[in-house]
Amino acid sequence: MNKEEPKSKFLKISCSECENEQIIFNKPTNTVQCLDCESTLCDPTGGMGKIQSKIEEVFR
């Protein structure tokens, strides 16, 4: 039996403005903002989000 891995992932990203690290979903339905400075971290695109910050780690 072949087990497939999910295509969606969680990402740890760091804010380009304040360096805050946050875990987000890679396919967001809404704009994701930093919890500290409220700058945009990721925009929805109808599929994979458009990441506006540096990806630090990927969780499968």
N, CA, C and O atoms as a GROMACS GRO file, in nm:
protein
  240
    1MET      N    1   0.083  -0.118   0.000
    1MET     CA    2   0.000   0.000   0.000
    1MET      C    3   0.088   0.125   0.000
    1MET      O    4   0.174   0.140   0.087
    2ASN      N    5   0.067   0.214  -0.096
    2ASN     CA    6   0.148   0.335  -0.111
    2ASN      C    7   0.080   0.452  -0.041
    2ASN      O    8  -0.030   0.494  -0.079
    3LYS      N    9   0.145   0.504   0.061
    3LYS     CA   10   0.088   0.617   0.135
    3LYS      C   11   0.141   0.749   0.080
    3LYS      O   12   0.262   0.770   0.075
    4GLU      N   13   0.050   0.836   0.037
    4GLU     CA   14   0.091   0.964  -0.017
    4GLU      C   15   0.099   1.069   0.094
    4GLU      O   16   0.022   1.066   0.189
    5GLU      N   17   0.195   1.161   0.080
    5GLU     CA   18   0.208   1.270   0.175
    5GLU      C   19   0.113   1.383   0.136
    5GLU      O   20   0.087   1.403   0.017
    6PRO      N   21   0.062   1.457   0.233
    6PRO     CA   22  -0.025   1.570   0.200
    6PRO      C   23   0.052   1.678   0.124
    6PRO      O   24   0.173   1.694   0.144
    7LYS      N   25  -0.017   1.750   0.038
    7LYS     CA   26   0.048   1.854  -0.042
    7LYS      C   27   0.057   1.986   0.033
    7LYS      O   28   0.138   2.072  -0.002
    8SER      N   29  -0.026   2.003   0.134
    8SER     CA   30  -0.021   2.127   0.211
    8SER      C   31   0.075   2.112   0.329
    8SER      O   32   0.098   2.002   0.380
    9LYS      N   33   0.132   2.225   0.371
    9LYS     CA   34   0.232   2.224   0.477
    9LYS      C   35   0.214   2.345   0.567
    9LYS      O   36   0.145   2.441   0.532
   10PHE      N   37   0.277   2.340   0.682
   10PHE     CA   38   0.287   2.455   0.770
   10PHE      C   39   0.428   2.509   0.758
   10PHE      O   40   0.524   2.433   0.742
   11LEU      N   41   0.442   2.641   0.764
   11LEU     CA   42   0.571   2.706   0.748
   11LEU      C   43   0.602   2.794   0.868
   11LEU      O   44   0.514   2.864   0.919
   12LYS      N   45   0.727   2.790   0.914
   12LYS     CA   46   0.772   2.887   1.013
   12LYS      C   47   0.841   2.997   0.934
   12LYS      O   48   0.940   2.973   0.865
   13ILE      N   49   0.789   3.119   0.945
   13ILE     CA   50   0.846   3.231   0.872
   13ILE      C   51   0.885   3.341   0.969
   13ILE      O   52   0.828   3.351   1.078
   14SER      N   53   0.981   3.423   0.929
   14SER     CA   54   1.019   3.537   1.013
   14SER      C   55   0.979   3.664   0.941
   14SER      O   56   0.999   3.678   0.820
   15CYS      N   57   0.924   3.756   1.015
   15CYS     CA   58   0.877   3.883   0.961
   15CYS      C   59   0.997   3.965   0.913
   15CYS      O   60   1.098   3.974   0.983
   16SER      N   61   0.985   4.023   0.795
   16SER     CA   62   1.094   4.104   0.740
   16SER      C   63   1.105   4.240   0.810
   16SER      O   64   1.208   4.306   0.799
   17GLU      N   65   1.000   4.281   0.880
   17GLU     CA   66   1.000   4.410   0.949
   17GLU      C   67   1.053   4.401   1.092
   17GLU      O   68   1.138   4.481   1.132
   18CYS      N   69   1.003   4.303   1.169
   18CYS     CA   70   1.037   4.299   1.312
   18CYS      C   71   1.107   4.170   1.356
   18CYS      O   72   1.139   4.155   1.474
   19GLU      N   73   1.131   4.077   1.263
   19GLU     CA   74   1.201   3.951   1.292
   19GLU      C   75   1.119   3.852   1.377
   19GLU      O   76   1.173   3.751   1.420
   20ASN      N   77   0.991   3.880   1.401
   20ASN     CA   78   0.906   3.789   1.475
   20ASN      C   79   0.888   3.660   1.395
   20ASN      O   80   0.865   3.666   1.274
   21GLU      N   81   0.896   3.544   1.461
   21GLU     CA   82   0.874   3.417   1.394
   21GLU      C   83   0.732   3.370   1.421
   21GLU      O   84   0.681   3.383   1.532
   22GLN      N   85   0.670   3.315   1.317
   22GLN     CA   86   0.530   3.276   1.325
   22GLN      C   87   0.509   3.152   1.237
   22GLN      O   88   0.575   3.139   1.134
   23ILE      N   89   0.419   3.064   1.276
   23ILE     CA   90   0.386   2.946   1.196
   23ILE      C   91   0.256   2.972   1.123
   23ILE      O   92   0.155   3.011   1.184
   24ILE      N   93   0.258   2.952   0.990
   24ILE     CA   94   0.140   2.977   0.907
   24ILE      C   95   0.114   2.857   0.817
   24ILE      O   96   0.202   2.772   0.799
   25PHE      N   97  -0.004   2.851   0.760
   25PHE     CA   98  -0.043   2.749   0.664
   25PHE      C   99   0.000   2.797   0.525
   25PHE      O  100  -0.013   2.916   0.496
   26ASN      N  101   0.051   2.707   0.440
   26ASN     CA  102   0.103   2.751   0.310
   26ASN      C  103  -0.006   2.777   0.206
   26ASN      O  104   0.024   2.826   0.097
   27LYS      N  105  -0.131   2.746   0.236
   27LYS     CA  106  -0.242   2.773   0.144
   27LYS      C  107  -0.349   2.856   0.217
   27LYS      O  108  -0.458   2.806   0.246
   28PRO      N  109  -0.318   2.981   0.248
   28PRO     CA  110  -0.412   3.062   0.326
   28PRO      C  111  -0.531   3.108   0.244
   28PRO      O  112  -0.521   3.126   0.123
   29THR      N  113  -0.644   3.128   0.310
   29THR     CA  114  -0.763   3.182   0.243
   29THR      C  115  -0.778   3.330   0.270
   29THR      O  116  -0.857   3.398   0.204
   30ASN      N  117  -0.703   3.382   0.369
   30ASN     CA  118  -0.704   3.524   0.403
   30ASN      C  119  -0.560   3.574   0.410
   30ASN      O  120  -0.467   3.495   0.422
   31THR      N  121  -0.543   3.705   0.404
   31THR     CA  122  -0.411   3.765   0.421
   31THR      C  123  -0.362   3.736   0.563
   31THR      O  124  -0.437   3.752   0.660
   32VAL      N  125  -0.236   3.692   0.576
   32VAL     CA  126  -0.177   3.663   0.706
   32VAL      C  127  -0.088   3.780   0.745
   32VAL      O  128   0.000   3.819   0.668
   33GLN      N  129  -0.111   3.835   0.864
   33GLN     CA  130  -0.033   3.947   0.912
   33GLN      C  131   0.049   3.907   1.034
   33GLN      O  132   0.013   3.816   1.108
   34CYS      N  133   0.162   3.977   1.053
   34CYS     CA  134   0.246   3.955   1.169
   34CYS      C  135   0.168   3.989   1.295
   34CYS      O  136   0.098   4.090   1.298
   35LEU      N  137   0.181   3.906   1.398
   35LEU     CA  138   0.110   3.930   1.523
   35LEU      C  139   0.169   4.047   1.602
   35LEU      O  140   0.101   4.103   1.688
   36ASP      N  141   0.294   4.083   1.574
   36ASP     CA  142   0.358   4.194   1.647
   36ASP      C  143   0.340   4.328   1.577
   36ASP      O  144   0.290   4.423   1.637
   37CYS      N  145   0.381   4.337   1.450
   37CYS     CA  146   0.381   4.467   1.381
   37CYS      C  147   0.273   4.481   1.274
   37CYS      O  148   0.260   4.587   1.214
   38GLU      N  149   0.196   4.375   1.250
   38GLU     CA  150   0.084   4.374   1.155
   38GLU      C  151   0.124   4.393   1.008
   38GLU      O  152   0.038   4.427   0.927
   39SER      N  153   0.251   4.372   0.973
   39SER     CA  154   0.289   4.376   0.832
   39SER      C  155   0.243   4.246   0.765
   39SER      O  156   0.225   4.144   0.832
   40THR      N  157   0.223   4.248   0.634
   40THR     CA  158   0.173   4.133   0.561
   40THR      C  159   0.282   4.028   0.546
   40THR      O  160   0.392   4.057   0.499
   41LEU      N  161   0.250   3.904   0.586
   41LEU     CA  162   0.344   3.793   0.574
   41LEU      C  163   0.314   3.706   0.454
   41LEU      O  164   0.405   3.652   0.391
   42CYS      N  165   0.185   3.690   0.421
   42CYS     CA  166   0.145   3.601   0.313
   42CYS      C  167   0.010   3.645   0.257
   42CYS      O  168  -0.082   3.681   0.332
   43ASP      N  169  -0.002   3.644   0.124
   43ASP     CA  170  -0.126   3.679   0.056
   43ASP      C  171  -0.188   3.555  -0.007
   43ASP      O  172  -0.115   3.471  -0.059
   44PRO      N  173  -0.322   3.542  -0.003
   44PRO     CA  174  -0.387   3.427  -0.067
   44PRO      C  175  -0.386   3.442  -0.219
   44PRO      O  176  -0.392   3.554  -0.272
   45THR      N  177  -0.377   3.329  -0.289
   45THR     CA  178  -0.376   3.332  -0.436
   45THR      C  179  -0.473   3.231  -0.495
   45THR      O  180  -0.479   3.216  -0.617
   46GLY      N  181  -0.550   3.164  -0.412
   46GLY     CA  182  -0.639   3.060  -0.460
   46GLY      C  183  -0.573   2.923  -0.458
   46GLY      O  184  -0.633   2.824  -0.501
   47GLY      N  185  -0.453   2.915  -0.411
   47GLY     CA  186  -0.376   2.792  -0.400
   47GLY      C  187  -0.263   2.818  -0.300
   47GLY      O  188  -0.288   2.856  -0.186
   48MET      N  189  -0.140   2.797  -0.345
   48MET     CA  190  -0.024   2.827  -0.261
   48MET      C  191  -0.020   2.977  -0.236
   48MET      O  192  -0.037   3.056  -0.329
   49GLY      N  193   0.003   3.017  -0.112
   49GLY     CA  194   0.008   3.159  -0.078
   49GLY      C  195   0.135   3.225  -0.130
   49GLY      O  196   0.237   3.159  -0.147
   50LYS      N  197   0.128   3.355  -0.153
   50LYS     CA  198   0.244   3.432  -0.194
   50LYS      C  199   0.313   3.482  -0.067
   50LYS      O  200   0.265   3.574  -0.002
   51ILE      N  201   0.427   3.420  -0.033
   51ILE     CA  202   0.500   3.449   0.089
   51ILE      C  203   0.576   3.581   0.072
   51ILE      O  204   0.647   3.600  -0.027
   52GLN      N  205   0.561   3.671   0.168
   52GLN     CA  206   0.626   3.802   0.164
   52GLN      C  207   0.747   3.808   0.258
   52GLN      O  208   0.814   3.911   0.265
   53SER      N  209   0.777   3.700   0.329
   53SER     CA  210   0.884   3.698   0.428
   53SER      C  211   0.973   3.576   0.407
   53SER      O  212   0.950   3.496   0.316
   54LYS      N  213   1.074   3.563   0.490
   54LYS     CA  214   1.170   3.453   0.480
   54LYS      C  215   1.116   3.327   0.547
   54LYS      O  216   1.069   3.332   0.661
   55ILE      N  217   1.122   3.214   0.475
   55ILE     CA  218   1.081   3.085   0.530
   55ILE      C  219   1.198   3.029   0.611
   55ILE      O  220   1.307   3.012   0.558
   56GLU      N  221   1.174   3.000   0.738
   56GLU     CA  222   1.277   2.945   0.827
   56GLU      C  223   1.274   2.793   0.832
   56GLU      O  224   1.378   2.729   0.838
   57GLU      N  225   1.153   2.734   0.829
   57GLU     CA  226   1.138   2.589   0.844
   57GLU      C  227   1.007   2.544   0.781
   57GLU      O  228   0.909   2.618   0.779
   58VAL      N  229   1.006   2.420   0.729
   58VAL     CA  230   0.885   2.362   0.670
   58VAL      C  231   0.847   2.240   0.753
   58VAL      O  232   0.930   2.153   0.779
   59PHE      N  233   0.718   2.234   0.793
   59PHE     CA  234   0.666   2.120   0.868
   59PHE      C  235   0.575   2.039   0.778
   59PHE      O  236   0.486   2.095   0.714
   60ARG      N  237   0.597   1.911   0.771
   60ARG     CA  238   0.514   1.823   0.686
   60ARG      C  239   0.407   1.756   0.765
   60ARG      O  240   0.329   1.679   0.710
   0.00000   0.00000   0.00000
